[in-house]
Amino acid sequence: MDFSQRLRLGAALLCCGLSAANSVHAQITDAKAQHGAIGIVEDFNPAPHSSHPDAQWFGQAGFGLFLHWGVSSVFDARGQRVGDLSWPMMVGAWKNKQFNDPKDQERIIREADWNFDGKPPVITPNAYWAAARDFNPDRYDPDKWVAAAKAAGFTYVVLTTRHHEGFALWPSAYGNFNTKNYMGGRDLVQPFVEACRKYGLKVGLYYSPPDWYFDREFTNFMYYGTARLNPWLPELDADLKPRKTIKTKEEKARHLVEYNAMVKGQVEELLTRYGKIDMLWFDGAIPAPEGDAPRLTQARVRELQPGIVLSPRYFHDGDFVTFEGPTLKTSQIARKHWAEWCTTWTKGWAYNDAPFYANGYELGNLALARSLNMNFLIGVGPDARGELHPEAYRSMAEVAGWMKLNRPAVQAAALPEGEKANVPATAAGKQRFLFAVPEFKKEDRALDSDLVPAVDKDLVLNGLAAAPLTVVLLGDGKPVKSAFKDGKLTVHLPATRRSKLPDVVAVQLP
């Protein structure tokens, strides 16, 4: 395809209403490409974590709830199932490939048909931001959210105070796209912080340094991966039209100074208005201005909140390693560093009506994370009125029942060196916990309908110095048949004693 043909294809894609929304599945599974778009540098050899006493809770926090909320929830209320924050305004975000054949046009349009109701929304950035006028959560009650999270065994909760869309959930003195300009200056962050403190959960605030609203005259709204692989495609403005004006070097420099000053000011507000903040979950980075212009530093963050835990996605050397996606493919890195795995409880980070994934599947993920000394942060999203989906409460109630019996197993840590198991396993003192995780027809994103009927299962633990004193199933407190020989314990768990959730066998060593 010559250059003129490529230009014609680019124009055809735009004229045919190329969806600005991207596949929720692609958003989650193509996290690496998204991270490149917002300046995240993956670092699996991080600097030592904070030694401050107030930060040490994170190492074995275990279970966190991630609440993604913002202007995107308005589209769901209108019947447009966008399924995610911010990314629906990026053209081509469901694709990260090179287009080199005119025949791709038909397939590209067809494969954009990802949405829940089968009709991909076309949301220009300007139309997306205009929806902020309709964002006014009249049923917002974070006390209800956090009470359910507490009962379900969560130890910390993270709220998106501002996503890449740029809308800040508090009345900020910096920028003009926040509740200062909407909702009469209502503060949505303060009640969340108060609810967390009321129920004794650690307070986590998510903040995105990338701000596509503030950066709207400088951002290309053609998805990063698509634009990089197809440089012949035009740069798009906030109406998803080819950008007609090119900023000068001087204009870009001035903007970058203002951009960094805005980020610095907003983060300082979050760290000074609400008392002690336990975690700041940065998501992305922006370039630093040249010279001595205002720039947020890690030293400044820790000056304001000495005991805070920082994600590594802004300064690149925060307190823990982040993993993201429906499945976990990683090494034993969490044995040496604090680590966290984040994923979603349903299709997409934001509120949607898609089925929630099976609790047996998600609790299996929690078991896997804990067997690696990793925290598990699972995401749900409130709707435009401030309510969680009823299924979120049903799922948390089911998890709460499971936690009443099995909480010690997820509060434990990875097995000590020299011990290995054929299933996820944890250790606490002289106790060992073996997880019999239910099986599903799908490797990831499994629903209850994908559950495979339970079968008899042998749980094997190697490396023990002596035979255990007791082997019991936590679900009923009764002994389980087992055999021990040459440091190897084999536990025979019959199908009749298994459930649709992970079953935990507790082993008491002498």
N, C-alpha and C positions, 0 to 999 in steps of 0.2 A: 504494500500500500504506500503510494507516494504521499508527500506532505499535503497536497491539496485534497486528496481523498480523506486523509486523517482529519483535516479541518471540517470537511463536509459531514463526516461521521460525528465529530464533536458537536456540530450545530444540530444535527438530527437528534442526538441524545437529549439535548436541552429542549428542543421544540416538542419532542414527544412526551414531555412531562416526566423526565427521569426523576424517580422518587428521591427525595431528600432523606427519607428514612432508610434505615438499614436493618438487616435481619437481626433479631435479638440473638439468635444462635450464633451468628457470625460475630456480633459484638463481643460475646463472651469467649468464644473459642479463638478469636483473632486478637486477643488482648495485646500481643506483642506489637502489632501494627498500630493499635490505638495508643499504646504507650509511646511509640515513636512520634505520634501526632501531637502529644502534649508534653514532650520533652522529658519523659522518664528514662533514666539510665538504669538498666537492670544491673544489680550488684549482688553477687552471691558470695562475696568475700568481704563482708562489711566491717566497719570499725567497731571496736568494743562498745557495748551498750552503756547507757547511763548507769552510774554507780550510786546515784542518789537514793536514799532509803525509800522515798515516796514512789519511786518508779519500779521497785522490785516486784510489785504485784503482777506485772505483765508476763513475766517469765512462765508462769503456770496459771495464767488466767483461764485458759481452757475454752470458754464458749462466749462469743460476742454476737450481738445483734446489730446489723447495719441497716440504717433507715435512710433510703434515698427518696428525697422529696424536693419538689420545686414546681416550676411553671408547667412542666410536661404533664402534670396530673390534670390540668385543665382540659387537655385534648381527650383524655380518657373520659372525662365527664361529658364531653360533647359527642362521645361515641367513636372517636378516632383512637384506635388502639396503637399507640406509638411504642409502648413497652420499655422506654428508656428515657433518661434525661439527656439533653443536649445533642447527642449524636444524630437524631432525626433531621437536624438542620444541615447536615453535611452530605452533599451529593456524592453518590458512589461509595458510601461507607460500608455497604454490604459486600463490596468487591475490593480485592487488593491484588489486581492482576493487570497484565498488559493486554490491551485490545489491539489486535493487528489484522482483523478481518472484518469487512463490512457486515458479514453475516452475524457478527457478535451483537449487532444492534438489536435484532429481534429477540435473541436469547437474554440479553441484558434486561430488556424491559420485562420479559416473561418472568425471569428469576427474581425481579424486584417484588413480585407478588407474594410477599412473605407475611403480610399482616394478618392479625387474628381473624378479621372479617373478610379477608381475601381481597381487600382493596387498599393498596399501598397509599398512605397519605403523602401529599406533596406539601411540605412545610418549609416555606422560605424562612430564613432567620428573622426577617422583619415580622412575619406573621407569627412566628413562635414567640418572639418577645412581646408582641401586642397582646398575647394571651394573659400577660401579667395583670391586665386590668380586671380579669375575671377570677384571679386567684385570691380567694378570701375565705379561708377555712373556718366556717362557723361552728364546726363540731370538733375542733382541735382539742384533744384531751390527752396530753402525753402521760398523765398519771395512769390512765388505763393501759397505754402501751407498756409502760415500764413495770407496772404491777404484774402483767401477764409474763413479761420477760423474766422478772424475778422468780416467779413460780416455776418457770420452765428451766431454771438453772443457769441462765445467762449471768455473767459476772460483770460485763461491761456493755455499753450501748454507744454506737457512733451515729451521729446525725449529720447529714449533709447541710451545712450552714450556707454553702454556696457551691454549685457545680459549675461546669464549664460554660453553661448558659449565661452565667454572670449575675443571676438574681440572688441577692443576699437576704437571708431570712431575719435580719435584724435591721433597725434603723441606723444605718452607717452614715457617718459624716463624709465618707469617701465614696466617690462615684455617685451616679444618679439612677441606679437600677437596683433598688432595695426597698424595704418596707417604709423607709423615710418618704419615698415618693408614692407609695401604694399602701392601702389598708390603714391610712391615717397614722402611720408610724408605729404600728403594732410590732412588738418584739416576739418572735416565735422561738427564739433560742432560750430565753430566760425560763419559761415554764418547763422546757425539756430538762434543763440543768437542775431545776428544783425537784423534778420528779425523780431523777436519778439519785439525787442526794437523799430524798425521802426513803427510797427503797434500798439504799446502800450499794448501788451499782456504780461502777466507775464511769466518769463522764468523758465521752469521746466526741470531739468536734472535727468533722471532715471539712476541709477547705481546699478549693481548687485555685491555685495561682493562675492557670490559664483562664481567661475571662473573655469569651468571644463577643460579648456585648461591648465591653470597654475597647476591645481590639477590633471592632467591626470594620473600620475603614482600612485595616491593614491585614486582616485575615483572609485567606483564600478558602471559600466554603466548598471547594472541591476537596474531597477527602484526601488526607495526606498520602496514603499509600497509592491511591489511584493517580493523583497528580504526579507523584514521584516516578511512577512507572510509565506515565503517559504525558510527557512534558508538552506535547502538542495541544493538549486540552487547554481551553482558556481558563484564566483565573476568574473565580466567581465572586460577585459582591453579595451583599445581604439580601438582594432580591433574586439571587441565583441567576444573574445575568452576567455576561462577560464584563469584567471590570474595565472601565474606560480611562481611569486616571491612575497614574503611577506616582507613588509618593517619592519625594526626594530623599536623599540621604539625610539631610538636615531635619526634615519632617519626621523621619523614622527615629532619629536620635532623640528629638524632643519628646516624641510619644513614648519611647522606652523609659525615659526618666519619669514621666507622669505615671506610666503603668506600674513601675516598681514602687513609686511613692504610694499609689493607691493600695497595692497589695500589702505593703508594710503597715499602712494605717489601719486597714481592716483587720489584719491579724493581731495587731496590738490592741484593737478594740475587743476582740474575742478573748484575749488573754488578760484583760484588766477589768472588764465589766461584770463578770459572772463568778468571781471567786476562784477557787481552785479548779483547774481543768486537768484531768488526768492524762488525756491523750489528744494530740493534734495529728489528724490523719490527712497529711498533704497528699495531693494527687496531681502531680505534674510540676513543671518548672517553666519559668520564662527567662529570657536572656537578661543578663545584668547590664545596666547602663555603663558607659565608659566614665572614667574619672571618679569623682567623689559624690556622685548623685546618691540620694537616699536609696538604700537597698536593705531589705530584711535579711538579717543574719541569724544563724543558729545560736550564736552567743546571746543575741538580743532576746530570742524566744526563751532561752533557759534563764536569762536574767529575770524575766517577768514571771516565769513559772519554773522554778528550779527542779521540781520533781516530775516534770512532764515527760511522757513517752512520745517520741516522734517517729512517724513513718519516714522512710528514706526517699520519698518520691519528689522532694524539692531540693534538699541539700545533698542528696545522694549518699549520705552517711548517717542516716538516722539510727534508731535503736533496734530495729528488727528488719528481717528480710520478708518481703511480701511475695506471696504466690496467689495467682488469680485464675479462676476457670472452673469448669464443671468437674474435671478430674485432676488429680495431683500426680505429677510426674517429676519427682525430685529425689535427691540423695538424702543422706543422713545429716544435712546441714544444720538442722534444728538441734542436734545434739551439742553443737558448738556455739550457736547463735540463737537469740530470740527469733522466732519466726511466726508468721500468721498466714493462713490460707483463707481467702475470701471468695465466696461464690453466692449464688442466689437460691432462694427457696421456691421460685417459680420462674417463668420465662421472662427474663429481663429484670433490671434493677428497680425500675419504677413500678407504680401500681398498675395492675392489669388483671383481667379476668381469666387468664390461663390457669390450668390446674396446678396446684402445688405439687411439688415432687414428693414422693413417698417419704414419710418420716423414717421408715426403715433404711432407706437409701441415705438420707441426710445424717441420721445418727451413725450410720456406718462410716460416713465421711468424718464425723466427729471422732469416732474411735480410731480411724486411721491417723488423723492429725495428732491426737493425744499420744498414740504409740510412737510418734516421731518428735515428741516434745513441742508440738506446734499448736498454736491457738487456732480455733475455727470460727470465722466471722461470716455469718450467713445473713443475706439481705432480703428485705421486704420493703415495700413502699406504701406510704399513706396515700389516700385519694385527695382530690381537690378540696374536700370539706374537712380533711384532717383525720379521717378514720382509716384504720387498717381493714383489709379485706376480712370478712367473717372467717374465711378459711385459715387466715393467719392465726386467729385466736383458737380455732379448733386444733390446728397443728401444735400450737404452743401448749394447749391443755394436754394433748397426748404426750408431748415431750415431758411435761411436768409430771405426769404419772410414771413415766419411765425413770425419770430422775429420782423420784422418791425411793426407788429400789436400787438404782445403779449409780447414783451420784459419786460414791467413792472411787469408782473405776475411772471417771473422767477427771477427777481431781488429782489423780495419781500422775506419775511421770513415765517416761520411756523405760524399758527394761534396762537393768545395769549391763555394763560390758560383760560379755561372756555368756549371756543368756539370749536365746532366740526362740521365736514361736512361729508357727505356720499360719497364725491369724494375728490381727492387731492385738497388742498386749501392753499393759502398763504395770507399774510397780509403785508400791508405797510401803516403805519399811520392810517387814517380813511378809507382806501380802503381794500376790500377783493376780492380775485380772486378765482373763482371756475372753475376747469378744467373738461370739459366733454370729457373724453378720449375715442377714438374709440375702439370698441371691435374686437377681432380677434378669429379665430377658435382655435388657439394655445395659451397656457398660456405664452410661452416664445419663443424667436427666430422666431417671426412672420414676414412673407413676405407680400407684398402688396396683393398677391393673397389670403391671409388668412383673409382679411378684411371682417367683417360682415356688411351688409348694416345698415346704421344709423337708429335709432328709436327715437321716442319722449323720452325725459329723464327729470326727475325731479332732480334738484340739491338742496340739503337741507343743510342749515347752521343754527346751533343751538347756543344759548347763546348770542344773540344780545340784547343790552339794549334798543334799539329803532328801529323803522322801517327805512329802508334805504331811502336816498334821491333819488337815481337813481340806476337802474339795467340795464346794457347795455351789448351787445355782442361786444367784442373788434374787432371781425372780420369785422363787418360792421358799428359799432358805433351806432347802433339803439337799442331802448329799448327792453327788454324781459319781457314777462308777468310773474308776480310774486305775491305771497301772503305772508302776515306777520301776525303772531299771537303768542302771549305769548313767544316772544323771538326767534321764529322759522321762518326762511325765506325759502320759497319754490319757486324755479325758474323753470318755465315750458319752456324747450327748445325743440322746435319742430324739427323733423328730417329734415325738409326742410331747416333749417338754420344751419345744421351741415355739417362738411366736413370730409375728410379722415385723418385730423390732429386734435390734441386736440383743442377744441373750448373753449375759455375763457370768462367767464362772470365776468364783473367788477361791484362790489357793492360799492357804495359810502355811507358811514355812516355819520350821522349828527355830 
